C-alpha cells in the first residue's frame, strides 16, 4: 500500500529559529517567485537561516532569504536576496501584523518546501525571543533527554 503521507520535498529548514525563539502560531504561506527562482528551488538550493518576515504596508514580505541564481538562466536570472511577497489570506496577514505591532512578536520562517503539487510553500511562525537563561535551560533539557535515552538503552 502507498503511504497516506503527503509527498513534500523540504528544501531549507531554519533550525536556529527553534533555539532562538519560542515558536507559537505556525502558518503555511505561498511565495511570489520568478521563473528562475522556482527552478533553483527545484534543484534544492536555498537558504532561509538568516531570513525573517516583515510587514510592508498591508503585505508580508520575506527578507534576506537566499535563492542562488539558476545556472542555465544566464542574463535573465533573478536577484538572489530580493524581497519576496508572501501569499496569505487578508485575515491571516492582519492577525500577524497586529501581533508584530501590538505584542512585539517576530515572524520567523521555519521551513521552505515544495508541496505535493510542486508549488513552493514556506512555513512561518509567530515567535517570541528567548533570553539567555531560556536557551541554557533548553540546552540542559536536551542534554538530559540524550543522557536518559543512553541510560535506558544500556539498562535494557
JOBEL-V159943 format. One record per residue. N is the residue number from 1. RES is the residue in one small letter. SS is DSSP state (A for helix, B for strand, O for the rest). D_CENTER is the distance of its C-alpha to the mean C-alpha in whole Angstrom. Layout:
n=N res=RES ss=SS d_center=D_CENTER
n=N res=RES ss=SS d_center=D_CENTER
This chain:
n=1 res=x ss=O d_center=32
n=2 res=x ss=O d_center=28
n=3 res=x ss=O d_center=25
n=4 res=x ss=O d_center=24
n=5 res=x ss=O d_center=20
n=6 res=x ss=O d_center=19
n=7 res=x ss=O d_center=18
n=8 res=x ss=O d_center=14
n=9 res=x ss=B d_center=14
n=10 res=x ss=B d_center=10
n=11 res=x ss=B d_center=10
n=12 res=x ss=B d_center=8
n=13 res=x ss=B d_center=6
n=14 res=x ss=O d_center=6
n=15 res=x ss=O d_center=9
n=16 res=x ss=A d_center=10
n=17 res=x ss=A d_center=8
n=18 res=x ss=A d_center=11
n=19 res=x ss=A d_center=13
n=20 res=x ss=A d_center=13
n=21 res=x ss=B d_center=13
n=22 res=x ss=B d_center=14
n=23 res=x ss=B d_center=11
n=24 res=x ss=B d_center=13
n=25 res=x ss=B d_center=12
n=26 res=x ss=B d_center=10
n=27 res=x ss=B d_center=10
n=28 res=x ss=B d_center=9
n=29 res=x ss=B d_center=10
n=30 res=x ss=B d_center=12
n=31 res=x ss=B d_center=12
n=32 res=x ss=O d_center=15
n=33 res=x ss=O d_center=16
n=34 res=x ss=O d_center=19
n=35 res=x ss=A d_center=21
n=36 res=x ss=A d_center=20
n=37 res=x ss=A d_center=17
n=38 res=x ss=A d_center=16
n=39 res=x ss=A d_center=19
n=40 res=x ss=A d_center=17
n=41 res=x ss=A d_center=14
n=42 res=x ss=A d_center=17
n=43 res=x ss=O d_center=18
n=44 res=x ss=O d_center=15
n=45 res=x ss=O d_center=14
n=46 res=x ss=O d_center=11
n=47 res=x ss=B d_center=10
n=48 res=x ss=O d_center=6
n=49 res=x ss=O d_center=8
n=50 res=x ss=O d_center=10
n=51 res=x ss=O d_center=8
n=52 res=x ss=B d_center=8
n=53 res=x ss=B d_center=10
n=54 res=x ss=B d_center=13
n=55 res=x ss=B d_center=16
n=56 res=x ss=B d_center=19
n=57 res=x ss=O d_center=22
n=58 res=x ss=O d_center=21
n=59 res=x ss=B d_center=17
n=60 res=x ss=B d_center=14
n=61 res=x ss=B d_center=13
n=62 res=x ss=B d_center=10
n=63 res=x ss=B d_center=12
n=64 res=x ss=O d_center=12
n=65 res=x ss=O d_center=10
n=66 res=x ss=B d_center=12
n=67 res=x ss=O d_center=13
n=68 res=x ss=O d_center=17
n=69 res=x ss=O d_center=20
n=70 res=x ss=O d_center=21
n=71 res=x ss=A d_center=24
n=72 res=x ss=A d_center=27
n=73 res=x ss=A d_center=26
n=74 res=x ss=A d_center=28
n=75 res=x ss=A d_center=29
n=76 res=x ss=A d_center=27
n=77 res=x ss=O d_center=24
n=78 res=x ss=O d_center=21
n=79 res=x ss=O d_center=20
n=80 res=x ss=O d_center=17
n=81 res=x ss=O d_center=15
n=82 res=x ss=O d_center=16
n=83 res=x ss=O d_center=15
n=84 res=x ss=B d_center=13
n=85 res=x ss=B d_center=14
n=86 res=x ss=B d_center=12
n=87 res=x ss=B d_center=14
n=88 res=x ss=O d_center=15
n=89 res=x ss=O d_center=18
n=90 res=x ss=A d_center=20
n=91 res=x ss=A d_center=20
n=92 res=x ss=A d_center=17
n=93 res=x ss=A d_center=16
n=94 res=x ss=A d_center=19
n=95 res=x ss=A d_center=18
n=96 res=x ss=A d_center=15
n=97 res=x ss=A d_center=17
n=98 res=x ss=A d_center=20
n=99 res=x ss=A d_center=18
n=100 res=x ss=A d_center=17
n=101 res=x ss=A d_center=21
n=102 res=x ss=A d_center=23
n=103 res=x ss=A d_center=21
n=104 res=x ss=O d_center=19
n=105 res=x ss=O d_center=16
n=106 res=x ss=B d_center=13
n=107 res=x ss=B d_center=10
n=108 res=x ss=B d_center=6
n=109 res=x ss=B d_center=3
n=110 res=x ss=B d_center=2
n=111 res=x ss=B d_center=3
n=112 res=x ss=B d_center=5
n=113 res=x ss=B d_center=9
n=114 res=x ss=B d_center=12
n=115 res=x ss=O d_center=14
n=116 res=x ss=O d_center=18
n=117 res=x ss=O d_center=19
n=118 res=x ss=O d_center=17
n=119 res=x ss=O d_center=15
n=120 res=x ss=B d_center=12
n=121 res=x ss=B d_center=9
n=122 res=x ss=B d_center=6
n=123 res=x ss=B d_center=5
n=124 res=x ss=B d_center=5
n=125 res=x ss=B d_center=8
n=126 res=x ss=B d_center=11
n=127 res=x ss=B d_center=12
n=128 res=x ss=B d_center=15
n=129 res=x ss=B d_center=16
n=130 res=x ss=O d_center=18
n=131 res=x ss=O d_center=21
n=132 res=x ss=A d_center=22
n=133 res=x ss=A d_center=24
n=134 res=x ss=A d_center=22
n=135 res=x ss=A d_center=20
n=136 res=x ss=A d_center=23
n=137 res=x ss=A d_center=24
n=138 res=x ss=A d_center=20
n=139 res=x ss=A d_center=22
n=140 res=x ss=A d_center=25
n=141 res=x ss=A d_center=24
n=142 res=x ss=A d_center=22
n=143 res=x ss=A d_center=25
n=144 res=x ss=A d_center=27
n=145 res=x ss=A d_center=26
n=146 res=x ss=A d_center=26
n=147 res=x ss=A d_center=30
n=148 res=x ss=A d_center=30
n=149 res=x ss=A d_center=29
n=150 res=x ss=A d_center=31
n=151 res=x ss=A d_center=34
n=152 res=x ss=A d_center=34
n=153 res=x ss=A d_center=34
n=154 res=x ss=A d_center=37
n=155 res=x ss=A d_center=39
n=156 res=x ss=O d_center=38
